[in-house]
């Protein structure tokens, strides 16, 4: 089953940020996509540590490139993929808090050092989303932006948030010590 809103990290470089996105995916049930090349191995201990023992709950798909990701995403909704893309960038667009979201949107985030590649942004000014920050600050941390963007998109799209009464019951596979590499599927 495809989650309402999906998360895409294009060329993530820092395993901790990608692991935090994995944990967020587990918490919300939203599918997480990584687009290669990655700046770390799916076996990385920092990736595992940031995702804790939640990797069994993460629906993680790894794609060899942008084209492979697009081919996979085009099958997830009757709405054209181009209309579903929300390209998060510090370089223009519409404020996250003024953006309308749909239940099948795809939230796309770039790597920590360079953001989204220019070729993905070119010609998509109406798809760009930014988080307002003070002048003099270049950008926010990727993990923070993914979390803020995802929860905002879910609420604005009217997608029900997880029902949580504050209790915690560990996943049955939590003691198995799984890593991202153990749960990841290839999307190409």
N, C-alpha and C positions, 0 to 999 in steps of 0.2 A: 504494500500500500504506500502511495506517495503522500507525504505530509503536505499540508496546505501551503506553506511557504517553505522554500528551500534556500539553503545557504551555500555559497560558492566561495572558496578561497583560491585565487589565481596566483600560482607560484609562491605559496607561503614560505617564509624563510626561517622563522623562529618557532621551534617546536613547542615552546610554552604557549604561545598565542594559538597555535593550531590545536593544542590539547585543550585549552579553555573553550575553543569553539566546539570541540568534541563533547565536552561536558555540557555545554549549552544545548547541543543537539540531543543529548540523552535526556536533559531536563524538559525539553519541549516536544520531543518526538519529531522534530524537523530533520529531514535528510540533509547531510553534509557532503559536499563535493570538494575534492582537492584537484586542481589542475596542475599537472607537472610542467616544468621540473619543480621539485620540492627542495627546500634548503636543508632537509634532514631526512633521515630514514624513518619509515613507519615503525621500526624497532627501537627508536630513540627513547632512552630512559626519561628524558625531560618531557617528551610528548606523553608518555604513559603517566608520568607523575601528575601533569596538569589535568589529565583526563580522569585521574584516580582509578577506581575500580568500576567505572561506568562504561567502559568500552563495549561490553556486551549489549548495551542499550543504544549504541550509536549506529545509525544507518549511514555508513561511510562508503562513498564511491570515489574511486581515483580514476582520473581521465588522463590520457597521454598528452592532450592539448585542447585548446579552445574548441576546435571543430568537433572533436569527439564528444566533448561536454554538450555542445549544441545539439548534436544528433541524438543524444540520449534524452535531453530535456524536451525536445520537440514532440516526443511521444507522451509526455506527462499531462498534457492539457489540450483541449480543442482550441484554446486561444493561442494566436501566434506567439512564438517565443520572443520576438522583438518587442511585443507589447508587454511582456511579463518581466523583462529585465529592469532591475533597479541597480544602477552602477554607482556604488559609493566611492566618492572622491572628495579630496579637499580642494579640488580645482573647478569650482562652479557648479551650477545646477540649481536645484530647488532644496530648500531647507527640509530636513527630515520631518520637521514638525508641521510643514505645509504640504507634504506629499500625500497623495491618496494612494492607498495600497489595495490590492486585490488578493483574494485567498490563494491564488496560484502563482503569485509573484516569485521571482528568483532574485535573491539579494546577492550581489556580486561585489567582492572585496579584493583589493589588490595586495601585493606583497608589502612588507613593512618599510623597505628602503625606497621604493619607487612608486608605489601605488599601482593602479591599473595601467596596463600598457596603452600608449597613445592610440594605437590602432583599434582598441576596443572602445575608446571614448569618442573617437572621431565620428562626426555625423550623428551622434546620439545625445545631443544636448538636452533633449526632453526626457532622457532616461537617467540623467545624473542626479544624485542625491548627496547632500553634504550635511554634516553636523556642525551647527554654529559654534565657533570658538573665537576667543579674543584675538585681536591683531597681535602679531609677533609670535604666535604659537603656530608651528608648521602643521601639526596634525595630532590626533589622538592615538592612543595605543590601539592596535588592531583588535585585540580581544574585547576591549571596552566598546569599540564602535560596533562590532558584530552583535554584542549583547544588546546594546541600546537600540540598534537598528532592527534587530529581530523582534524584540518585544513591542517596539513601537508599531512595526508593520503588522504584527498579529492583532494588536488592539484596534488599529485603524481599519483593518480588513474585516473586523468582526469575527475573527477566528477565536473560538473558545480557548482560554488558557487552561493549562493543566489544573485539575482539581486536586488541591493539596491541603490536607488538614493539619500539616505540621509534623506528621509522623514520618518515620523512615523504616522501611523494611529492605534490607539488602537484596540485590538481585541474586538469584540462585547461583549464577556463574561468577559472582564477585570474588570468591576465594580462588578461582582458577587462574588469577594473575594474567589476564588477557591483555594484549597490546593492540594498538591500532592495526598492526599488520595481521593480527588474527581475525579481525572482523571486516577488514576492507574488502570490497569487491572491485573488480576492474570494470570500468564503464566503456571500454573500447574494444 
